[in-house]
Amino acid sequence: MQQASLFPMIRQELLRLLNGYIDAKPLLNEIDSYVAPPELGNRAGVLGAMVLAEHIYRNPSARIGAPLAGEDAWR
């Protein structure tokens, strides 16, 4: 995310939406570590896609993704 100035607003809105529903002290006291920019910066998406592609290449029978409607298990 190139708009680092949005993170404080996102954190504030998250806490507002949670409205006390989650009473986890680490989340509430250290929200900056939960809602944070990716450490890989603008390369996070591309590098993540490359890792997934390499995983499939090395493990052709691997299945990745959430179950589709009507499926019982993760792929």
C-alpha positions as CSV (number, residue, x, y, z in Angstrom):
1,M,0.0,0.0,0.0
2,Q,1.5,3.2,-1.1
3,Q,-0.7,5.4,1.1
4,A,0.9,4.9,4.5
5,S,-1.1,7.8,5.9
6,L,-4.2,5.6,5.6
7,F,-3.0,3.0,8.2
8,P,-4.0,5.0,11.3
9,M,-7.5,5.6,9.9
10,I,-7.8,1.9,9.0
11,R,-6.7,0.8,12.5
12,Q,-9.2,3.3,14.1
13,E,-12.0,2.0,11.8
14,L,-11.2,-1.6,12.6
15,L,-11.4,-0.9,16.3
16,R,-14.7,0.9,15.8
17,L,-16.1,-2.0,13.8
18,L,-15.0,-4.6,16.4
19,N,-16.9,-2.6,19.0
20,G,-15.5,-4.6,21.8
21,Y,-16.5,-7.9,20.2
22,I,-12.9,-9.2,20.4
23,D,-11.4,-8.7,23.8
24,A,-7.8,-9.7,22.9
25,K,-5.4,-7.4,24.7
26,P,-2.5,-8.1,22.2
27,L,-4.8,-7.0,19.3
28,L,-6.1,-4.0,21.1
29,N,-2.8,-2.8,22.6
30,E,-0.6,-3.7,19.6
31,I,-2.9,-3.0,16.7
32,D,0.0,-1.4,14.8
33,S,1.6,-4.8,14.4
34,Y,-1.7,-6.4,13.2
35,V,-2.6,-3.8,10.7
36,A,0.7,-2.9,9.0
37,P,2.1,-2.4,5.5
38,P,3.6,-5.5,3.9
39,E,7.3,-5.9,4.6
40,L,7.9,-6.6,0.9
41,G,6.3,-3.3,0.0
42,N,5.0,-3.0,-3.6
43,R,6.6,-6.4,-4.5
44,A,4.4,-8.4,-2.0
45,G,1.8,-9.5,-4.6
46,V,4.2,-10.4,-7.4
47,L,6.6,-12.3,-5.1
48,G,3.7,-14.1,-3.5
49,A,2.4,-15.2,-6.9
50,M,5.9,-16.4,-7.8
51,V,6.2,-18.5,-4.6
52,L,2.8,-20.1,-5.4
53,A,3.8,-20.8,-9.0
54,E,7.1,-22.4,-7.8
55,H,5.2,-24.5,-5.3
56,I,2.8,-25.8,-8.0
57,Y,5.8,-26.4,-10.3
58,R,7.6,-28.4,-7.7
59,N,4.5,-30.2,-6.5
60,P,2.2,-30.8,-9.6
61,S,-0.3,-32.7,-7.5
62,A,-0.7,-29.9,-4.9
63,R,-4.0,-28.3,-4.7
64,I,-4.3,-24.7,-3.5
65,G,-7.4,-22.7,-2.7
66,A,-10.6,-22.8,-0.7
67,P,-13.2,-25.4,-1.2
68,L,-15.8,-24.6,-3.9
69,A,-19.5,-24.8,-3.1
70,G,-20.4,-28.4,-2.5
71,E,-16.8,-29.6,-1.8
72,D,-16.0,-30.8,1.7
73,A,-12.2,-30.3,1.8
74,W,-9.7,-27.7,1.0
75,R,-7.9,-28.1,-2.4
